[in-house]
Amino acid sequence: MKFTILDRYMLSELAGPFVFGLAAFMLIFAATELINIARLVSAEHAPVWAAFMVFAWSLPGYVVLVIPMALLLGTLLAVQRLSGESEITAMKCSGITFTRIVAPLLAVGIVMSFVTYFIQEKVVPYANDQLTEIENGVINHVSAFNRDLTVSAPLPGGGRQVTIATAYEPHSRALLHVTLIQYDNHNVPRQIVFADRAEFTADKWTLQNASVYRFNPDGTTLAEPSVPQQEVEIGEKPTDLMKRMSNDDPENMSRAEIAEIVRTGQLTEAEYRKYVATYQEKLARPFACFVFILIAIPFGLRAIRTSGSTSLGFGLSLAIVFVYYVVMTICSFGAQALIQFAPLWAWAPNILFTVIGLIRLRRAALV
C-alpha cells in the first residue's frame, strides 16, 4: 500500500487533536506533580533546582500513560469532524472503502505502540533512577539504605551462599558490614567471611578488610583474620539491589531489569507473582495505542450524530480509558492469582477491546 494524498490528509487531521490531547492530559498529570513539588520546597526545604529536577524526571512516566489517551481523544475528534462535514461520505462515494480511509489511523496506532514501548523500556527506567538519586541524595540526604540486606545465591559446585549486609551506599555502590556464609549440599556452613564493606567495580564485588573462617569436614577451622581484598560473587548487581531494596516496585523498572531480579531467586512468593505479572503487563500496555484508535473510530462516527463538540469527545475518551483500566486492574489481579496464565491475563484487556472495536468498525463500514 503506497503512501497517498489520502494518507497525508488523514494523518494531518489526526495530528492537531493528538497534540491537543497530549497537552491536555499532560497538564492534568503535571498539575498533581506540581503540588508534590510545592510540598518538597515548603515542607521539606528542598532546593528549588532539585524540586524542578524531580518534576522534570517524573514526566517520562506520565508520557507513557498519556500517549494512548491522547491518541484516543485525537482519533475521536478527527473522525467526528470528518463525519460531521460528510467528508467520509464523500470519500466512500468516490470509491474508497471505509477500511482504506481509516488505515492510516490504524497504522499510527501500531507505530505509536512501539514508540511507547521504547519510552517505557529505555527512557522511563533511566528517569526513575535519576529521580531516586535526587530524592535520596539531595532532598532526603540518605547515604545508605538503612535496613538489613540479604542475598541468597546458589554455588557452582552445589550448596548456596547467603550474603548479609547492614546497609547499602548508592553513591559508592558498596555494601556495609558484610557477612558471607557458604553452605554445602547438606546445608552445613563451610565458610564464613566478615568484611567492612563490599565494593562493586568492573562487574565484580570486592571485599575490603575481610576475615575468613573455613570449617573443614574433620572439624578443624582455618582462619585468615586479615585479608585486604577478596573477590566474591554475591548474586546481585548494585542496580538489582537498589531496585529491590529502595522501592521494591517493578512498575519503575524495565522488563529486562524485572527479568534479572526474578532470575536471582531473591523474591518471596508474593513478590514473584507481582514481578512476573508486571513483566507480562509491560509488554501488553503500550499496544493500548492501537486498541484505543481502533475503538475510537466507530465511537467517533456515532458521537457526531448527537453532538460534535470537543467536550463530548473529551468526556467519551475519559469514559473509555476508565473502563479499560478497570478491566486491566481486574486482569492484573487475575495474573497474580494464576501466574501460569499471566501472559493471557496481561493481553486480555487488549484482546477484549480489539474484538469490540473490530465488531463496531465492521458495522460502521457497512453503513
PEPEDA-V695311 format. One record per backbone hydrogen bond with DSSP energy under -1.0 kcal/mol. CO is the residue of the C=O (numbers start at 1). NH is the residue of the N-H. E is the energy in kcal/mol with one decimal. If there is no record, write none. Layout:
CO&NH&E + CO&NH&E
This chain:
4&8&-2.1 + 5&9&-2.5 + 6&10&-2.6 + 7&11&-2.5 + 8&12&-2.3 + 9&13&-1.9 + 10&14&-1.6 + 11&15&-2.1 + 12&16&-1.1 + 14&18&-2.3 + 15&19&-2.4 + 16&20&-2.3 + 17&21&-2.7 + 18&22&-2.7 + 19&23&-2.5 + 20&24&-2.6 + 21&25&-2.7 + 22&26&-1.9 + 23&27&-2.1 + 24&28&-1.5 + 25&29&-2.0 + 26&30&-3.1 + 27&31&-2.2 + 28&32&-1.3 + 29&33&-1.8 + 30&34&-2.4 + 31&35&-1.2 + 32&36&-1.1 + 33&37&-2.1 + 34&38&-2.5 + 35&39&-1.7 + 36&40&-2.0 + 37&41&-2.0 + 38&42&-2.5 + 39&43&-2.2 + 39&44&-1.3 + 40&46&-2.5 + 47&51&-2.4 + 48&52&-2.4 + 49&53&-2.1 + 50&54&-2.3 + 51&55&-2.0 + 52&56&-2.5 + 53&57&-2.8 + 54&58&-1.1 + 59&63&-2.0 + 60&64&-1.4 + 62&66&-2.4 + 63&67&-2.4 + 66&70&-3.2 + 67&71&-2.4 + 68&72&-2.1 + 69&73&-2.4 + 70&74&-2.9 + 71&75&-2.4 + 72&76&-2.2 + 73&77&-2.5 + 74&78&-2.4 + 75&79&-2.7 + 76&80&-2.2 + 77&81&-2.1 + 78&82&-2.3 + 79&83&-2.6 + 80&84&-2.8 + 81&85&-1.9 + 82&87&-2.2 + 82&88&-1.2 + 83&86&-1.4 + 86&90&-1.9 + 87&91&-2.2 + 88&92&-2.3 + 89&93&-2.2 + 90&94&-1.2 + 91&96&-2.0 + 92&95&-1.7 + 97&101&-1.7 + 98&102&-2.0 + 102&106&-2.0 + 103&107&-2.3 + 104&108&-2.0 + 105&109&-1.8 + 106&110&-1.7 + 107&111&-2.4 + 108&112&-3.0 + 109&113&-1.3 + 110&114&-1.5 + 111&115&-2.0 + 112&116&-2.6 + 113&117&-2.0 + 114&118&-2.2 + 115&119&-2.3 + 116&120&-2.5 + 117&121&-2.2 + 118&122&-2.6 + 119&124&-2.8 + 123&127&-2.5 + 124&128&-2.8 + 125&129&-2.1 + 126&130&-2.2 + 127&131&-2.4 + 128&132&-2.6 + 129&133&-2.2 + 130&134&-2.2 + 131&135&-2.4 + 132&136&-2.6 + 133&137&-2.7 + 134&138&-2.1 + 134&139&-2.0 + 135&140&-3.1 + 136&142&-5.1 + 145&147&-2.4 + 149&165&-2.4 + 151&163&-3.1 + 153&161&-3.2 + 155&158&-1.7 + 159&155&-1.8 + 160&183&-3.3 + 161&153&-2.5 + 162&181&-2.9 + 163&151&-2.6 + 164&179&-3.1 + 165&149&-3.2 + 167&176&-2.5 + 168&145&-1.9 + 169&173&-1.2 + 169&174&-1.4 + 173&200&-1.8 + 174&169&-3.0 + 175&198&-2.2 + 176&166&-2.1 + 178&195&-2.5 + 179&164&-3.1 + 180&193&-2.7 + 181&162&-2.9 + 182&190&-3.3 + 182&191&-1.3 + 183&160&-1.1 + 184&187&-1.9 + 188&184&-2.0 + 190&215&-2.8 + 191&182&-2.7 + 192&213&-2.6 + 193&180&-2.9 + 194&211&-2.9 + 195&178&-1.8 + 196&177&-3.4 + 197&208&-2.7 + 198&175&-2.6 + 199&206&-2.6 + 204&201&-2.3 + 205&232&-2.1 + 206&199&-2.4 + 207&230&-1.4 + 208&196&-1.6 + 210&227&-2.9 + 211&194&-2.5 + 212&224&-3.2 + 213&192&-2.7 + 214&222&-2.8 + 216&219&-2.0 + 220&216&-2.5 + 222&214&-3.0 + 224&212&-2.5 + 227&210&-2.8 + 228&209&-2.0 + 230&207&-3.5 + 232&205&-1.1 + 237&241&-2.2 + 238&242&-2.8 + 239&243&-2.3 + 240&244&-2.5 + 241&245&-2.9 + 242&246&-2.2 + 243&248&-1.6 + 249&252&-1.6 + 250&253&-1.7 + 254&258&-2.3 + 255&259&-2.4 + 256&260&-1.9 + 257&261&-2.0 + 258&262&-2.4 + 259&263&-2.1 + 260&264&-1.0 + 262&265&-1.1 + 268&272&-2.9 + 269&273&-2.1 + 270&274&-2.0 + 271&275&-2.9 + 272&276&-2.5 + 273&277&-2.3 + 274&278&-2.2 + 275&279&-2.3 + 276&280&-1.9 + 277&281&-2.3 + 278&282&-2.4 + 280&284&-1.2 + 281&285&-2.8 + 284&287&-1.1 + 285&288&-2.4 + 286&289&-1.7 + 287&291&-1.8 + 288&292&-3.0 + 289&293&-1.7 + 290&294&-2.5 + 291&295&-2.2 + 292&296&-1.8 + 293&297&-1.5 + 295&299&-1.1 + 296&300&-2.6 + 297&301&-1.6 + 298&302&-1.7 + 299&303&-2.4 + 300&304&-1.2 + 302&305&-1.2 + 303&306&-1.2 + 303&307&-2.6 + 309&313&-1.4 + 310&314&-2.6 + 311&315&-2.7 + 312&316&-2.9 + 313&317&-2.3 + 314&318&-2.0 + 315&319&-2.0 + 316&320&-2.4 + 317&321&-2.5 + 318&322&-2.4 + 319&323&-2.3 + 320&324&-2.5 + 321&325&-2.6 + 322&326&-1.9 + 323&327&-2.3 + 324&328&-2.4 + 325&329&-2.1 + 326&330&-2.2 + 327&331&-2.4 + 328&332&-1.9 + 329&333&-1.8 + 330&334&-1.9 + 331&335&-2.4 + 332&336&-1.8 + 333&337&-1.9 + 334&338&-2.6 + 338&341&-2.0 + 339&342&-1.5 + 341&345&-2.4 + 342&346&-2.5 + 343&347&-1.7 + 347&351&-2.6 + 348&352&-2.9 + 349&353&-2.5 + 350&354&-2.1 + 351&355&-2.3 + 352&356&-2.1 + 353&357&-2.4 + 354&358&-2.8 + 355&359&-2.3 + 356&360&-2.3 + 357&361&-2.6 + 358&362&-2.3 + 359&363&-1.9 + 360&364&-2.2 + 361&365&-1.9 + 362&366&-1.2
